[in-house]
Each structure stands twice: as structure tokens, then as C-alpha cells.
């Protein structure tokens, strides 16, 4: 859940227009607080290296996909390869013994 909130936070930051739109700014700060709180809960029970890496990967991949869908950002071959490497890294970390 924290990873998904991270994606929502990143997208909401785009809508703040440099923190000049109060509603989006408040939402952005609330999402930031929520995902940091939930990440802290996860880190209490999972290894920090794996949990943080998976969380960061979910955030990065989700933000790339929503950037393409919502803001018309290009989806070049290199971006697809990079996203695939993120997914491969998440899978590798999940499969690694604790």
C-alpha cells in the first residue's frame, strides 16, 4: 500500500504546480505522510534493504506508467527496458532468502 501511496504522491506533486495550488499541496503532503508512516510499519517486520528497494521500485514503475498515461510522457524503448529492469529487481529481491 505504501508503494501505491508513493505513486499517488508523486502524481499529486505534479498537480501542485510548484506548491502554488493549495488543495493539491495539502493532498500531496497528506499522501507523503501516509506513505512514510506505512513504510515505517513495514520496516518494523521486514528487512530494510528488501522492503525499501521493493517500495522504491513500485513507486518508480507506477510513476513512469502514470506519467505516460496522465501527462503524455514518452514511452521509449529505453524507458521500457528500464521499467523491465525495475520489475526484475523487485522479483529478485522477493525471491532472495531473508
C-alpha positions as CSV (number, residue, x, y, z in Angstrom):
1,X,0.0,0.0,0.0
2,X,2.8,2.4,0.8
3,X,4.2,2.0,-2.7
4,X,0.9,2.9,-4.2
5,X,0.6,5.9,-2.0
6,X,4.1,6.9,-3.2
7,X,2.9,6.8,-6.7
8,X,-0.1,8.9,-5.8
9,X,2.1,11.4,-4.0
10,X,4.4,11.8,-7.0
11,X,1.5,12.4,-9.3
12,X,-0.1,14.9,-6.8
13,X,3.2,16.8,-6.7
14,X,2.9,17.4,-10.5
15,X,-0.5,18.9,-9.9
16,X,0.7,21.3,-7.2
17,X,2.4,23.4,-9.9
18,X,5.3,24.1,-7.6
19,X,3.2,24.2,-4.5
20,X,1.1,27.1,-5.8
21,X,-2.2,25.2,-5.7
22,X,-3.3,24.8,-2.1
23,X,-5.7,21.9,-2.5
24,X,-3.2,19.8,-4.4
25,X,-0.4,20.9,-2.0
26,X,-2.4,19.7,1.1
27,X,-3.2,16.4,-0.7
28,X,0.4,15.9,-1.6
29,X,1.6,16.5,2.0
30,X,-1.1,14.1,3.3
31,X,0.0,11.4,0.9
32,X,3.6,11.9,1.8
33,X,2.9,11.5,5.5
34,X,0.7,8.4,4.8
35,X,3.3,6.6,2.7
36,X,6.1,7.3,5.1
37,X,4.0,6.1,8.1
38,X,3.1,2.9,6.3
39,X,6.7,2.3,5.1
40,X,7.8,2.7,8.8
41,X,5.3,0.0,9.8
42,X,6.5,-2.4,7.1
43,X,10.2,-1.8,8.1
44,X,9.3,-3.0,11.6
45,X,8.7,-6.5,10.3
46,X,10.7,-6.8,7.0
47,X,14.4,-6.4,6.2
48,X,15.1,-2.7,5.4
49,X,17.1,-3.4,2.3
50,X,14.5,-5.5,0.6
51,X,11.4,-3.6,1.8
52,X,12.8,-0.2,0.8
53,X,14.0,-1.5,-2.6
54,X,10.6,-3.0,-3.4
55,X,8.8,0.1,-2.2
56,X,11.1,2.3,-4.3
57,X,10.6,0.0,-7.4
58,X,6.8,0.1,-7.0
59,X,7.0,3.9,-6.8
60,X,9.3,4.3,-9.7
61,X,7.4,1.9,-12.0
62,X,4.0,3.2,-11.1
63,X,5.1,6.8,-11.6
64,X,6.5,6.0,-15.0
65,X,3.3,4.4,-16.1
66,X,1.1,7.2,-14.8
67,X,3.4,9.8,-16.3
68,X,2.8,8.2,-19.7
69,X,-1.0,7.8,-19.1
70,X,-1.8,11.1,-17.5
71,X,0.9,13.5,-18.8
72,X,1.7,12.1,-22.2
73,X,5.3,11.4,-21.3
74,X,7.1,9.3,-24.0
75,X,7.4,5.5,-23.6
76,X,10.6,4.9,-25.5
77,X,12.4,1.6,-25.8
78,X,14.9,2.6,-23.2
79,X,12.1,3.5,-20.7
80,X,10.5,0.1,-21.3
81,X,13.9,-1.6,-20.7
82,X,14.4,0.5,-17.5
83,X,11.0,-0.4,-16.2
84,X,11.6,-4.1,-17.0
85,X,14.9,-3.9,-15.0
86,X,13.0,-2.5,-12.1
87,X,10.5,-5.3,-12.2
88,X,13.3,-7.8,-12.5
89,X,15.0,-6.3,-9.5
90,X,11.8,-6.5,-7.4
91,X,11.3,-10.1,-8.4
92,X,14.9,-10.9,-7.5
93,X,14.6,-9.2,-4.1
94,X,11.4,-11.0,-3.3
95,X,13.0,-14.4,-4.2
96,X,16.1,-13.8,-2.2
97,X,16.3,-15.6,1.1
98,X,15.7,-13.3,4.1
